[in-house]
Amino acid sequence: MKGLVYTGFGVMYALVSFFGLGPVLFADGTVSERILTLVVVLLIYVLLTLGLLLVRRRLS
């Protein structure tokens, strides 16, 4: 069960990295659009990490 949960979170981190950081690095928009996208991506990382910590606490 733990392996499945960790795999799921690993996949979610990979998807956020691929689809979130790509537009930040390679976007042709303005600097403010890139910074806004970066803030949103970092917020998603924080929420994912908090969710992982909560799930780990419940599983142990």
CNS distance restraints for C-alpha pairs under 8 A (distance, minus, plus):
assign (resid   1 and name CA) (resid   5 and name CA) 6.40 0.50 0.50
assign (resid   2 and name CA) (resid   6 and name CA) 6.12 0.50 0.50
assign (resid   2 and name CA) (resid  59 and name CA) 7.38 0.50 0.50
assign (resid   3 and name CA) (resid   7 and name CA) 5.98 0.50 0.50
assign (resid   4 and name CA) (resid   8 and name CA) 6.11 0.50 0.50
assign (resid   5 and name CA) (resid   9 and name CA) 6.28 0.50 0.50
assign (resid   6 and name CA) (resid  10 and name CA) 6.01 0.50 0.50
assign (resid   7 and name CA) (resid  11 and name CA) 6.15 0.50 0.50
assign (resid   8 and name CA) (resid  12 and name CA) 6.24 0.50 0.50
assign (resid   9 and name CA) (resid  13 and name CA) 6.12 0.50 0.50
assign (resid   9 and name CA) (resid  48 and name CA) 7.69 0.50 0.50
assign (resid   9 and name CA) (resid  52 and name CA) 7.15 0.50 0.50
assign (resid  10 and name CA) (resid  14 and name CA) 6.16 0.50 0.50
assign (resid  11 and name CA) (resid  15 and name CA) 6.13 0.50 0.50
assign (resid  12 and name CA) (resid  16 and name CA) 6.17 0.50 0.50
assign (resid  13 and name CA) (resid  17 and name CA) 6.06 0.50 0.50
assign (resid  13 and name CA) (resid  45 and name CA) 7.43 0.50 0.50
assign (resid  13 and name CA) (resid  48 and name CA) 7.64 0.50 0.50
assign (resid  14 and name CA) (resid  18 and name CA) 6.06 0.50 0.50
assign (resid  15 and name CA) (resid  19 and name CA) 5.89 0.50 0.50
assign (resid  15 and name CA) (resid  20 and name CA) 7.67 0.50 0.50
assign (resid  16 and name CA) (resid  20 and name CA) 5.03 0.50 0.50
assign (resid  16 and name CA) (resid  21 and name CA) 7.30 0.50 0.50
assign (resid  16 and name CA) (resid  41 and name CA) 7.23 0.50 0.50
assign (resid  16 and name CA) (resid  44 and name CA) 7.73 0.50 0.50
assign (resid  16 and name CA) (resid  45 and name CA) 7.68 0.50 0.50
assign (resid  17 and name CA) (resid  21 and name CA) 5.25 0.50 0.50
assign (resid  17 and name CA) (resid  22 and name CA) 7.38 0.50 0.50
assign (resid  18 and name CA) (resid  22 and name CA) 5.82 0.50 0.50
assign (resid  19 and name CA) (resid  23 and name CA) 7.00 0.50 0.50
assign (resid  20 and name CA) (resid  24 and name CA) 6.89 0.50 0.50
assign (resid  20 and name CA) (resid  37 and name CA) 7.58 0.50 0.50
assign (resid  20 and name CA) (resid  38 and name CA) 7.71 0.50 0.50
assign (resid  20 and name CA) (resid  41 and name CA) 5.71 0.50 0.50
assign (resid  21 and name CA) (resid  25 and name CA) 6.16 0.50 0.50
assign (resid  21 and name CA) (resid  38 and name CA) 7.27 0.50 0.50
assign (resid  21 and name CA) (resid  41 and name CA) 7.20 0.50 0.50
assign (resid  22 and name CA) (resid  26 and name CA) 5.83 0.50 0.50
assign (resid  22 and name CA) (resid  27 and name CA) 7.56 0.50 0.50
assign (resid  23 and name CA) (resid  27 and name CA) 4.80 0.50 0.50
assign (resid  23 and name CA) (resid  34 and name CA) 7.45 0.50 0.50
assign (resid  23 and name CA) (resid  37 and name CA) 7.57 0.50 0.50
assign (resid  24 and name CA) (resid  34 and name CA) 5.17 0.50 0.50
assign (resid  24 and name CA) (resid  35 and name CA) 7.47 0.50 0.50
assign (resid  24 and name CA) (resid  37 and name CA) 6.26 0.50 0.50
assign (resid  24 and name CA) (resid  38 and name CA) 6.04 0.50 0.50
assign (resid  25 and name CA) (resid  34 and name CA) 7.90 0.50 0.50
assign (resid  27 and name CA) (resid  34 and name CA) 7.02 0.50 0.50
assign (resid  29 and name CA) (resid  33 and name CA) 6.15 0.50 0.50
assign (resid  29 and name CA) (resid  34 and name CA) 6.89 0.50 0.50
assign (resid  30 and name CA) (resid  34 and name CA) 6.54 0.50 0.50
assign (resid  31 and name CA) (resid  35 and name CA) 6.20 0.50 0.50
assign (resid  32 and name CA) (resid  36 and name CA) 6.09 0.50 0.50
assign (resid  33 and name CA) (resid  37 and name CA) 6.15 0.50 0.50
assign (resid  34 and name CA) (resid  38 and name CA) 6.12 0.50 0.50
assign (resid  35 and name CA) (resid  39 and name CA) 6.17 0.50 0.50
assign (resid  36 and name CA) (resid  40 and name CA) 6.30 0.50 0.50
assign (resid  37 and name CA) (resid  41 and name CA) 6.14 0.50 0.50
assign (resid  38 and name CA) (resid  42 and name CA) 6.08 0.50 0.50
assign (resid  39 and name CA) (resid  43 and name CA) 6.13 0.50 0.50
assign (resid  40 and name CA) (resid  44 and name CA) 6.26 0.50 0.50
assign (resid  41 and name CA) (resid  45 and name CA) 6.29 0.50 0.50
assign (resid  42 and name CA) (resid  46 and name CA) 6.24 0.50 0.50
assign (resid  43 and name CA) (resid  47 and name CA) 6.22 0.50 0.50
assign (resid  44 and name CA) (resid  48 and name CA) 6.07 0.50 0.50
assign (resid  45 and name CA) (resid  49 and name CA) 6.10 0.50 0.50
assign (resid  46 and name CA) (resid  50 and name CA) 6.14 0.50 0.50
assign (resid  47 and name CA) (resid  51 and name CA) 6.06 0.50 0.50
assign (resid  48 and name CA) (resid  52 and name CA) 6.11 0.50 0.50
assign (resid  49 and name CA) (resid  53 and name CA) 6.19 0.50 0.50
assign (resid  50 and name CA) (resid  54 and name CA) 6.17 0.50 0.50
assign (resid  51 and name CA) (resid  55 and name CA) 6.15 0.50 0.50
assign (resid  52 and name CA) (resid  56 and name CA) 6.02 0.50 0.50
assign (resid  53 and name CA) (resid  57 and name CA) 6.16 0.50 0.50
assign (resid  54 and name CA) (resid  58 and name CA) 6.40 0.50 0.50
assign (resid  55 and name CA) (resid  59 and name CA) 6.14 0.50 0.50
assign (resid  56 and name CA) (resid  60 and name CA) 6.25 0.50 0.50
